[in-house]
Amino acid sequence: MYDDQSVLKTEAGEATIDEAAAAPSLEDQLAAATARADENYGKFLLAVADFDNYRKRTQRDMDSIVASRRRMMLERLLPVLDNLQRALHSNAGGDALRGGLEQTLRGFEAVMASEGVTPIDVKGEPFDPRIAEAVGTLPSDDVAEDTVVEVAEKGYKLGEDLLRPAKVIVAKRRDE
């Protein structure tokens, strides 16, 4: 009995080894390996999906930051554009000054247009508080009430978004 390979001798005594229980069959090993592979593949798919979501979120955040900075820069340029337009309308300084101002204004307008900034034309249109801010009224019988009769400061859009509302004077009926 001591030469039998299925008997294990220990300090506590002898024990028999059941060879069927000691070594799992090839089918069991394959099933276990397949289960681990399926589990790892599931984890891999989750990791890929998480990374893709992270990449998209990061891109969205970067686009938002760029758009915000661009908007801030363009808002700072608008008062310069307004002052150039006011200088042109004042007619002070002669033709040479006027020519230089016109070229500067055209350059500013070209830069703004290349950035997607477009002026809002509201003169003669019904007042729309979504794109214009009324800064005054003008009594008038010639045009319909709540019609923009004068633009004090142009409004601008950046693409489809309002960059700055127009500041306008609106017609009101005369009190009789």
C-alpha positions as CSV (number, residue, x, y, z in Angstrom):
1,M,0.0,0.0,0.0
2,Y,3.0,2.3,0.5
3,D,3.9,2.1,-3.2
4,D,0.4,3.2,-4.3
5,Q,0.6,6.7,-5.8
6,S,-3.0,7.5,-4.8
7,V,-2.1,7.4,-1.1
8,L,-0.6,10.5,0.5
9,K,1.3,10.1,3.7
10,T,1.2,13.0,6.1
11,E,2.0,13.4,9.8
12,A,-1.6,13.2,10.6
13,G,-1.9,9.9,8.8
14,E,-2.6,8.7,5.3
15,A,-5.1,10.1,2.8
16,T,-6.2,8.8,-0.5
17,I,-6.1,11.1,-3.5
18,D,-9.1,11.0,-5.8
19,E,-7.5,11.7,-9.2
20,A,-10.8,12.7,-10.8
21,A,-11.2,15.5,-8.2
22,A,-7.6,16.6,-8.2
23,A,-7.3,17.5,-11.9
24,P,-10.2,19.2,-13.6
25,S,-11.1,17.8,-17.0
26,L,-10.1,19.6,-20.2
27,E,-13.7,20.7,-20.8
28,D,-13.8,22.3,-17.3
29,Q,-10.6,24.1,-17.9
30,L,-11.8,25.3,-21.3
31,A,-15.1,26.5,-19.7
32,A,-13.3,28.4,-17.0
33,A,-10.9,30.0,-19.5
34,T,-13.8,31.0,-21.7
35,A,-15.6,32.5,-18.8
36,R,-12.5,34.5,-17.8
37,A,-12.0,35.6,-21.4
38,D,-15.7,36.7,-21.6
39,E,-15.3,38.6,-18.4
40,N,-12.1,40.3,-19.6
41,Y,-13.7,41.2,-23.0
42,G,-16.7,42.8,-21.1
43,K,-14.2,44.8,-19.0
44,F,-12.4,45.8,-22.2
45,L,-15.6,47.0,-23.9
46,L,-16.5,49.0,-20.8
47,A,-13.0,50.6,-20.8
48,V,-13.3,51.5,-24.5
49,A,-16.7,53.0,-24.0
50,D,-15.5,55.0,-20.9
51,F,-12.5,56.3,-22.9
52,D,-14.7,57.3,-25.9
53,N,-17.1,59.2,-23.5
54,Y,-14.0,60.9,-21.9
55,R,-12.7,61.9,-25.3
56,K,-16.0,63.3,-26.4
57,R,-16.5,65.2,-23.1
58,T,-13.0,66.6,-23.3
59,Q,-13.5,67.8,-26.9
60,R,-16.8,69.4,-25.9
61,D,-15.1,71.2,-23.0
62,M,-12.3,72.4,-25.2
63,D,-14.7,73.7,-27.8
64,S,-16.7,75.5,-25.1
65,I,-13.5,77.1,-23.7
66,V,-12.4,78.2,-27.2
67,A,-15.8,79.6,-28.0
68,S,-16.0,81.5,-24.7
69,R,-12.5,83.0,-25.2
70,R,-13.3,84.0,-28.8
71,R,-16.6,85.6,-27.6
72,M,-14.7,87.6,-24.9
73,M,-12.1,88.9,-27.5
74,L,-14.8,89.9,-30.0
75,E,-16.8,91.7,-27.3
76,R,-13.7,93.8,-26.5
77,L,-13.3,94.7,-30.1
78,L,-16.8,96.0,-30.6
79,P,-16.4,99.3,-28.8
80,V,-13.4,100.1,-31.0
81,L,-15.5,99.4,-34.0
82,D,-18.2,101.6,-32.6
83,N,-15.8,104.5,-32.1
84,L,-14.5,104.2,-35.7
85,Q,-18.0,104.3,-37.0
86,R,-18.8,107.4,-34.9
87,A,-15.6,109.1,-36.1
88,L,-16.6,108.5,-39.7
89,H,-20.1,110.0,-39.1
90,S,-18.7,113.1,-37.4
91,N,-17.0,114.5,-40.6
92,A,-14.3,116.2,-38.6
93,G,-10.7,116.2,-39.8
94,G,-10.8,116.3,-43.6
95,D,-10.7,113.8,-46.4
96,A,-7.3,112.2,-45.5
97,L,-8.4,111.3,-42.0
98,R,-11.7,110.1,-43.3
99,G,-10.0,107.8,-45.9
100,G,-7.7,106.3,-43.2
101,L,-10.7,105.8,-40.9
102,E,-12.7,104.1,-43.6
103,Q,-9.8,101.7,-44.4
104,T,-9.4,100.9,-40.7
105,L,-13.1,100.3,-40.4
106,R,-13.2,98.1,-43.4
107,G,-10.3,96.1,-42.0
108,F,-12.1,95.7,-38.6
109,E,-15.3,94.7,-40.4
110,A,-13.4,92.1,-42.5
111,V,-11.8,90.6,-39.4
112,M,-15.1,90.4,-37.6
113,A,-16.8,88.9,-40.7
114,S,-14.0,86.2,-41.0
115,E,-14.7,85.3,-37.3
116,G,-18.4,84.9,-38.1
117,V,-19.6,88.2,-36.6
118,T,-22.4,89.8,-38.5
119,P,-24.2,93.1,-37.8
120,I,-27.9,93.1,-37.0
121,D,-29.9,95.4,-39.2
122,V,-33.0,96.5,-37.2
123,K,-33.7,100.0,-38.5
124,G,-37.2,100.2,-39.8
125,E,-38.1,96.8,-38.3
126,P,-40.6,96.2,-35.4
127,F,-38.8,96.3,-32.0
128,D,-37.6,92.9,-30.9
129,P,-36.3,92.8,-27.3
130,R,-34.5,89.5,-28.0
131,I,-32.0,91.3,-30.3
132,A,-32.3,95.0,-29.4
133,E,-32.3,97.2,-26.3
134,A,-34.5,100.3,-26.4
135,V,-32.5,103.2,-25.1
136,G,-35.1,105.8,-25.9
137,T,-38.3,106.7,-27.7
138,L,-39.1,109.3,-30.4
139,P,-42.6,110.6,-30.9
140,S,-43.6,110.0,-34.5
141,D,-46.8,109.8,-36.6
142,D,-44.9,108.7,-39.8
143,V,-44.1,105.2,-38.7
144,A,-45.9,102.5,-36.8
145,E,-45.6,102.4,-33.1
146,D,-42.7,100.2,-31.7
147,T,-40.8,100.5,-34.9
148,V,-37.0,101.1,-34.7
149,V,-36.4,104.6,-36.1
150,E,-32.7,105.0,-35.1
151,V,-29.9,102.7,-34.2
152,A,-27.7,104.3,-31.5
153,E,-25.3,101.3,-31.4
154,K,-25.2,98.4,-33.8
155,G,-26.0,94.9,-32.5
156,Y,-24.0,91.9,-33.6
157,K,-24.4,88.1,-33.9
158,L,-21.7,85.5,-33.7
159,G,-23.0,82.8,-36.0
160,E,-26.6,82.3,-34.8
161,D,-25.9,83.5,-31.2
162,L,-26.4,87.1,-30.1
163,L,-23.1,88.7,-29.4
164,R,-24.4,92.1,-28.4
165,P,-27.9,93.5,-28.7
166,A,-28.5,96.7,-30.8
167,K,-29.2,99.9,-28.8
168,V,-32.1,101.6,-30.5
169,I,-34.6,104.4,-30.5
170,V,-38.2,103.3,-30.9
171,A,-41.1,105.2,-32.4
172,K,-44.1,106.1,-30.1
173,R,-47.3,107.7,-31.1
174,R,-47.6,111.4,-30.1
175,D,-50.0,112.1,-27.3
176,E,-52.8,114.2,-28.6
